Amino acid sequence: MPYTPRKPSMLSRLPWWLMAILLLFVLGYWGIATDATYSQIFRTVSGGLQTTLWVTLVAFVSATVLGLLVALARTSGNRILVELATFYVEIIRGIPVLVFLFYVAFVGAPAMVGAVNWLLQPTGQSITVRQFDFAWRAIVALTVCYSAFIAEIFRAGIEAVTRGQLEAASALGLSRWQRFRHITFPQALRTILPPLGNDFVSMIKDSALVSALGVQDITQLGKVYSSGSFRFFETYNVVALLYLSLTISLSLLVRLLERYLDQSKR
């Protein structure tokens, strides 16, 4: 009788690293639920969860749109657009995120307010720098910084599509927009999805930098609570657990989406 190998169970196929992370989450949230100190810290710090998610989502969507436009400019073939887009990418990528955050918050914001007031002169109205919320300043800074990296991701995906397909589509009479929509972008999406997902995870972590401006996100609330209670160990355990919950969940979601796209390709 021929030997039939047994099909591995679902449990045996689970990666050990994921099981270890799940165990870490169970222990962490169990400690929060059963310990009064951790519960108080969690209630305080989790109040910044909405701000963290809001800043990240708005900045990432804006950076993705801006990055796509920059990538299209870099691959347009127009010398002026290519040079301008390349200059933008190289300059922005060379500045640390925290430095650019301070530059936008304390240099760019007053300049933008001054420009708006100059435009409002005929109406007799004006605005002040204080009306430019620090959360929006942080969103602008993250948008510009990440758009340079996302532009390179899009450019790599676009250039991965073979030239022969585009030439064939052009011979069939498809316009530039139709070629991008039906041929270039669907194929580029499979290439750009993993690094784009990694950038989203990175932006969640870099959103903690907005605490330097006093924005009430997870990190800022944790910093305020720990400095007042002197429970630094417990507070930053909770802060780290919240960030891990967000980043690991999104990483797994990106992996599932990537696997789905691979299966649909076959």
Secondary structure, DSSP 8 states (H G I E B T S, - for coil): ---------HHHHS-HHHHHHHHHHHHHHHHHHH-HHHHHHHHHHGGGHHHHHHHHHHHHHHHHHHHHHHHHHHTS--HHHHHHHHHHHHHHHTS-HHHHHHHIIIIIHHHHHHHHHHHTGGGT----GGGS-HHHHHHHHHHHHHHHHHHHHHHHHHHHS-HHHHHHHHHTT--HHHHIIIIIHHHHHHHHHHHHHHHHHHHHHHGGGGGGGT--SHHHHHHHHHHHH--HHHHHHHHHHHHHHHHHHHHHHHHHHHHHHHHHH-
